[in-house]
Each structure stands twice: as structure tokens, then as C-alpha cells.
Amino acid sequence: MVLAQGFVEQLWLPADYWDLSIPVYLFLAVVAGGGFLAGATAQLVRWRRDTQPGAIESDIARWGFLVAVLGAAGAGLAVLSHLAVIYRALLFPIYLTNFSSWITIGTWILVVLSVIAIVCLLLSLFGTEAAADDGASLFPRAIVAKLGLLELLDGLVDRVRPPRVVIVGLYVIGSLLAVATIYTGFELAIVETVPLWNMPVVVPLAFLFSGLAAGVGLTVALTVFFEREVDPVVGGYTLATGVLSGLSLVTVWYGWTEIATSDAPAAAASQVALTETNLAVGAWLVVVALAVALVVGLVVGVAALTGRGSADLERVAVPALVGSFGLLVLGGLALRIVMLLAAQQDPVVVLG
């Protein structure tokens, strides 16, 4: 570009780094972490309380591990759909060796979490202990039974089932990896030329809190939808979802104030996009979803934990949890989408 001497012009560069498969990946990876945390802690609570078969903890554990497996699988498929050369992703131990890159680190985190989640799900679904249990979360057993493989799989799982201390170790490692899905925020936060992304604390925490809230909330929603029960155990997870939603809301609001008060030209452009274009609908969806999940999570969670809920509250608890936590999932995905679509890169200043 040639400019007359003395002129200054801002050359804007688009911030269209990735397509919409990437926000799906960034979201589902953390949802998988939230599901695993719900499943692992529920199983530990069950062992701690030494509950009998049919306890609600077992259903929470199985639904949580299922959310983790499906979330991780969905995240992986989203990444594969984005890549031009798929075999490079399948051979990631060979091609992804730069461990200073969050893409490499994140791939290993997601893959290892997926493997641990699959193992934990199989251990919770099959074997003698699972055969004596009940609940809608055991539906994969019916599918395997139709294939005539249930007895074989039950026997195999019983033979290879590790000692409880090893399983607890898997839960601990998986839980650490679940929290490590905060890497999804760092993948954006390292881009210094995009003010909407370059918030090294805000973006990773917003992604972590909202994703974990969605994963735990989805586990709770599935459990209460099929079991129609909101007891103190469910209340604890409901309260945790509300707290995580509240932390997400506070973090997102703080990030918004950072953008609104920034003197970077691209920050102002992103603010306009989030308030004066169609993206404003997505931005409000994020706020409303987090706020509703916060209120419902706190009210229903405290009522269930204390046993002081009224009869009316008990009747509306299940639809309230399913509806609000379903909205929370949509809001968490919307957060990633608007973060990508509203991003503007700081302009290159050209001096004539």
C-alpha cells in the first residue's frame, strides 16, 4: 500500500482464524471435563456412604462418565472436521511434538481424558455390581444384551477390574485433566493482536467455569429427567452448577468491562459487534443462561440440601433443572461462538 507522505492509515486485518467447528470443540472439551468431575465425585460419595444398589449416586456417576465420553468424542470430531489432513490428527504423537504449544498440550489432555473416561464408564456399566443395580443410566446394557454380548462383557469387566485404589487413582488423574481443559481458553488468550481474546486470566477462567457448569449441569439434568428425584445428593450437584454459573457470569462481566474500557481500536470494534449487530442476541443469551442457571441452581440446590423445599418447589424442581441447565448448555456454546465472530484484530498502522 502506497500512501502520500504525512498520511496515517489503519489497515484492518480480519480475525477469522477458525470456522464454527472450533467453538464446538472448545466447548465440548470442557463439558467432557465437567461430566467426568460429576461422575468421579458421585462414585466416591457412593463408596464413602456405602450406599446400596439403586442409589442416585450410581446414576449420577454413569451419566457423568457418559457426558464425558460423548463430549470428548464430539470435541474430537469437531477438530477432525476442521483439519485438511486428518491422518495428522490421528497420528498426533508423531506430528504434535511441540509441547510449548497449547494445541499440542490440549490434544494430549483431551485424548488421555477420553481414554480414562471410557474406562470409568465401562467399569460403571458392566460387571456383577452393575448387574445388580438399576436406573435409566444402565441403558447401554440393554443394547449390549440385544447383541448377545452382555454376559461376556460382564465377565470380562469383572476379570480385569482393578483394585479400588487404582480406580480412585484414575478418578484423581481424570479430575486433574478435567480442570486442565482450561487450556481451551489459553488457545485464544495467547493471540495478542485480538483484544477480545487476549485476556490471559478472563478468557481461560470464563471457558473453564462455563464449560464445567454445563458438564455438571447436563449430568444433573439427565439424572433428574429419568429418575424424577431431587434428593440432597442431587441438590449438592445442583448447587455446584449454580456456583460455577455465577463464577462464569462474574468473569464474563469483568471481561466485558475490560473490553469496554480498552483504548485498542479492535476492542471498540468488538464491543460494537457485541452490542449493535446480530451478535448481541448471542451475547444476551450467554448472560441470561448463566443468570438463570445461577438462580435455579442456588434455589433448588439449597432447598434439596436442607430439605426445606415446599411441595410446589418439589413439583417444579425437575422441569426447572432440565430447562435451566439445558439453557446453560446453549449459553456456554454461544459464549464461544460470539467470542470468535466478534473478534477483531488490531489494525496495522501504515505511515505514509
Secondary structure, DSSP 8 states (H G I E B T S, - for coil): ----TT-EEEE--B---S-THHHHHHHHHHHHHHHHHHHHHHHHHHHHHT--TT-HHHHHHHHHHHHHHHHHHHHHHHHHHH-S-HHHHHTHHHH---TTSHHHHHHHHHHHHHHHHHHHHHHHHSSHHHHT--SGGGHHHHHHHHTT-HHHHHHHHHHH---HHHHHHHHHHHHHHHHHTTHHHHHHHT-TT-TTT--TTHHHHHHHHHHHHHHHHHHHHHHHHHH----HHHHHHHHHHHHHHHHHHHHHHHHHHHHHT---HHHHHHHHHHHHSTHHHHHHHHHHHHHHHHHHHHHHHHHHHHT---HHHHHHHHHHHHHHHHHHHHHHHHHHHHHHHT-B---EEEE-
